Amino acid sequence: MNRTARALRIACRAPLAIALLIAGLAIVIVVFPRIGYPKRDRIVAGWSRLLLRVCGVRLTERPAPGAPRLGELRGGTLLLANHINWMDVFLVLSVCPSHFVAKMEVSRWPVVGALVAGVGTLFVERGRRRAVHQLNDRIENMLRAERRVAVFPEGTTSDGQRLLQFHGNLVEPALQVGAPVVPVGVRYTGLNGEPTDAMRFVGEMTLGESVRRLLGAPGVLAELHPLPPVIGRTRQEVVARARQAIAERLGLPLDDELSETLRKAREGA
């Protein structure tokens, strides 16, 4: 029965998702060159909300005390979020259109790559120091133009049960400009509130496998947890404080703490 229900959900959702992707690509190619950022932002937010609905994802935004909702942010702002799934991008876009930073491989994904490029994603070639410097220049320009930029400082996806190490290379532009740095916690559960494998996107899993897993799920509850801006004199201080704030908000352990606990356990064995 579960397998049949899963197949039916995929059969119902997949055509809608494909149609939405094609429509989005057409808008990016035909409409976006003729309009400015304010209208683009409204279209991106509306399209992203439709994608969440089609994929069975219900989003709730839960700002921490003293933190504004993401849609209330004004001016150049750098968002730092933990990373679980490609859907993280559309969660944020649905409430706060931003320029995401993504690895260059994403630009080569069929349809999706062209779509995210069209909405202003900033791509970076991993392992090239010069590419990071060039990207930081672009981020600084975006922040000075009072645009929002979103970064996944873990640099990869996790299983959502811990926080990986945060990297601070892309925080420097915010320090140079004096832009606020806002941590954002991302969490997914099943409809029963328990952890779910539907959003798992780690290891050797392909994009296609991840999409099928999501479309076949009964539904997913997603949460965004905006936190108060973090301050630091160096990028290392900023990302460390952002990571700690997200970990405390979501009740997640830090990956390095888990590694140290495991090391001590092995030594004591």
N, C-alpha and C positions, 0 to 999 in steps of 0.2 A: 504493500500500500504506500509506504513512504517513498519508494522508488517511483511509483506511478505519479504520486502527487508532485514529486520533484520535477519529473519530466513535463507534467502539465504546466507547472509554474514557468519553466524555461520556455515552453512553447508559446505561452501567453506574453511573457515579458520581452523575449528576445526581439520579435518583430518591432515592438514599440521602441525599444532601445536603439535598434538599427535606424529606424525612421528618424528618431530624435538626433542621432549622430549626423545623419546626412543633412537634415535641416540645419543643424548647427554649423556644419561646414559650409553650407551654402550662404548662411548669414555672414559668416566670417569673411568669405571671399567677395560677396556681392555688396553687402550692406556696410560692414565696418569701415571700409576705406572712405565712405561718404559721411561718416558721423564722428563726433568727438567722444572723449572719454565718458562724460556723464551718461549719455545715451547708451554707450557700449556697456557700461557698468550695470545699468538696469536690465539690459538684455541678458548679460552673462548671469546675473543673479536669478532671473526668472527661468532661464534655460536650466541652470544647475538645480533649482528646486524641482523642475519637472523630471530631471534625471533621477534624483533621489526617489521621487514618487514611483517612477516606472520600475526602479530596481528594488522597491520594497523597503527603502530605508527611511525611518522616521527620525528626524533631527530635533533635539532639544538643546537650547543654549543655556548654560548654567554659569553665569558670571560669579566669580568669587567676590566676597565683600570688598568694596572699594574699587572694583574693576567695572568698566563700562561694557555694554554689549559691543560686539565687534562692529556692528552696523553704525554705531555711534562714533566710531573713531574718525577723527578729522585730521587732515594734514599728513605729511610724510611719517609713516610708522613702519617699523620692522616687526613682523610677527615671527615668533619661534615656536614651532609645534612639534610634538612627538609624531612619529610616522609609523602607521600600521598598514595602510592599504592605499592604492591609487585613488580610492573614493575620498580620502582625506582632503584632497584638493577641492573637490566639488562641495564638500561640507562647508568649507570656508568661503568659497566663491558664492554660495547661495545666500550668505548673510553679509559678506564683506569682500566684494570684488578686489582682487589683489594680483600683483605680478609674482607668480611663483618661480622659484629657482628649481630647475630639474636637470638631471643628467642628460647628456646629449643623446643617449640611446632612446629616450622617450620620444624625441622628435622623429624617430624612425618607425614608431609604432603605426600600423595601418590606421588611417582615418583619425584616430585619437591624437596622433602626433601632430598632424596638420591642424587639428582643431585647437589644441592647447597652445600651439605656436601662434595661431591667429588671435588668441585672446591676450597675448602679451607675455607669455612665459619666457623666462630668461634661462637659456641653456648653457651648461658648462661642460667642457671636456675634462674628465677626471684625469688626475696625474700630471697636468700641465700647469706649472706655476704661473706662467705668463697668462694663461686663460683665466685663472682666478683673479689676477690683477685687473684684467680687462673687465671681468664680470663685476668686480667691486666698483669700478668706475661707472658702470651702467647702473648699478644699484644706487650709488651716490646721486647720480643724475635723477633717478626716479624719486628718491626721497626729497631732493631739493625742489622737484616739481610737485611736491605734496601728494605723491602717490604712495600706496601701501605695497610693501614687498613682503612676501612670505617665504620662509626658509625652513627646511627640515634639517636641523643641525646634527641629527644622528647620521645623516648621509645614506641611510638605507632603511628598510622596513624592519620592524621587530614583531614579535608575536603578541604584543600588547600587554604582556604580563610583567614587563620590566622596562626600564629606560636604558638604552645604550649610551655610550659616551657621546657627549655633545661636542661638536667642533666649532671653533669660533672664527674661522677665516672670513666668513661673510658678514660678521658683525661690525667689522671696522668702519664701513661707510656710515653706519648709524652714529658711531662715536664721533666721526669727523663732522657730521652734519648737526649733531645734537638731537637726533630724532628719537622718540620714545621706542623702547624695545618691550614688546608685550608678549609674554609667554601664553601659549594656548595648549591646554590639555585635550587630547582626543581619546575617546573611549567608545567601544562597541560592545553590545550585548545582544543576546537573543531576545525575543519578545517576552520571555519569562524573566528577564533581568539577569540571567546567568551568562557566563562567558560563552562565546560562540566561535566555531571554526569557519563560519561563513565569510569572514573578512581576512582570513589567514592568507598572507601573500609574502612568504619568506622562502629562503633556500632556492631550489631550482624550479619552483612553480612558475609557469608561464602566465602571461596576461590572460590568455584564453581560458586556462584552467581556473584562474581567479574569478573571471566573469561568470563562468558556468556555475561555480560554487555559490556565488552571490545570488544569481538569478533563480537558482533552484531552492534557495532557503525560504522558509515560511515568512520571514521578515527580519529586519535588523533594527535595533534601537541605537542611534548614534548620539553622542554627547560632545559638545564643545564647551570647554571650561576656560573662558578668558580670565587672565589673572592681572593684578596690578603691574604696571611697568617696573622693570628691574633696572637698577643703576649700578654702574661699576666704572672704575678708572681704566680698566683694560678689557679687551674682548674676552679674555679667559675668565675674569670675574663675572662678566655679564652672563656668559653661557652657563657657568657653574650655578649662579643664582637662579637663572631661568629653569635649569634642570631640576634643582632642588625644589623650586616652587611647584613645578608640574608633578614631581614625584609625590610631594606631600598632598597636593590636591586630589590626585587620583589614587593615592594609597599604594603606589608601586615602589618596589625596591629598585635600587640602582644596580646596573649590571656589574660594575666593579665591586660593589659590596657583596653580591652573590658569589663572584669569583673568589674573593678573599675568604668568605665563609666556607666555600668548597675546599679551598687550599688548606685551611686550618683543620677541617674535618678529615682530610686525607692524611695530614701530618699526625693527627691524633689516633688514626686507625691502626 
